[in-house]
Amino acid sequence: MEGVLAVCGEVGFRETSVRAILEHSGGHRAQFYQHFESKEDCFAQAYAVWIERLCVSVLEAAARAPGWEAGVREAIVRLFQFVTARPAIARALFVEVQIAGEPALARHEAAVERLAAAIDSARADIDPTEAPPEATGVFVVGGIESSVCEALGAGDPGRLWNTLPELMHFAAGSYFGKEEAEGAFERASEMLERERARLTGAEEEGEAG
Amino acid sequence: MTELRLIGGTALAEPAEVEAVPTLRLPPGRHGIPADLVRAHQRLRLLEAAARAVAEQGYGRITAARVTELAGVSSRTFYQHFEDLWACLLAAYETEASRLCQEIEAACAALVEERGPIAEADRRGRARTGIATALGFLAAEPPPQVAALSGARRDLIERLGAMLRGVLTDPDGATPLPGLERRLVGAALALVSTRATSDDPQRLRDLGPELSELLLASL
């Protein structure tokens, strides 16, 4: 099932044929159609598995960190590690999904909502009279995703790392305003400077740990 | 260019600017209409047809044949205008993106003209006007993040980001982070896409106050 995502991420969903998926993954046409109704169906099923895996991994990273800001930062780090380690799969998950049909798109939306709900835990620290708009969670997740799409579109996922401080500014600012945003930016810059080697070179360890 | 609106998706209530795009076919045969006018007209028809075909078939399934059928031109004419289907879709996207940016600029300029220097100084007010205008324009489905269109999408984010930067920059204060406004615009487009899946364009327009608050949080 990884095959369909890898191929779609490489050449694009439109250009991917069932034959290309089978060439990548092995197996016969008849077997393919025993398992899947169509290319769309195959993509949607593979999508479900991988997006679930990625969501759990990202949420785990966030849960292990102390506090909201560190949690968001670690979640983004985990996401970036995934994207730089598996750019083709990431392109399928974030870019090609937009044209891969309703079932996959629905799973994408569900994942966005789930991550948005997690990020929305920031509200626990905010006076209800100053609460940000209801859509803030989806807004922040969308901004992070658009950053990933931009790097993938430019064919250079490695440059994602430089966007970490600015994304933290954006996430913290959306909930807590300008001052917090600047603090979060500084702390992310420091972390990036201090631990760049660990962050960018530790994909495998990140996956396992 | 009705349904693409950067976008593709559910049919819209017929908005005013659509009428500017001629949909009638020119008379066939000898008609004395200058050749370059005929060509320009064909191109417009093709761009409009591309938008309708995307709405109908989605980016995953759209074919050049459907575009030419809707436009009422031959396949040969299609390839005289565009190298391939993606070139046509890209042109349709860029046309809509430009129109969106122009509408925002015009709305903000009209506000300044109407209210004078007060509106000039009221950065939040101008931003709200721009955002409301954009949402009115986009009151359908959001821009697709199709790989082949990602360059055009990046340009759009860049342009909208530059406008937002104009608003966010405090003349007396520090300039905002480079890249921050692109994140904000990317997030806004993503929000639009998740909130615009219903057939009700009004839902998107109603997003105005929330979106203004989110985009201006760091102002």
Interface residues (C-beta under 8 A of the other chain):
Chain A: G12 F13 R14 E40 R91 F94 V95 E96 Q98 I99 A100 G101 E109 V112 P132 P133 E134 A135 T136 V138 F139 V140 V141 G142 G143 E145 S146 S147 C149 E150 L152 G153 A154 T163 E166 L167 H169 F170 G173 S174 G177 K178 A181 F185
Chain B: G58 Y59 G60 P144 Q145 V146 A147 A148 S150 G151 R153 R154 I157 L177 P178 G179 L180 R182 R183 L184 G186 A187 A188 L189 A190 L191 S193 T194 R195 T197 L207 P209 E210 L211 E213 L214 A217 S218 L219
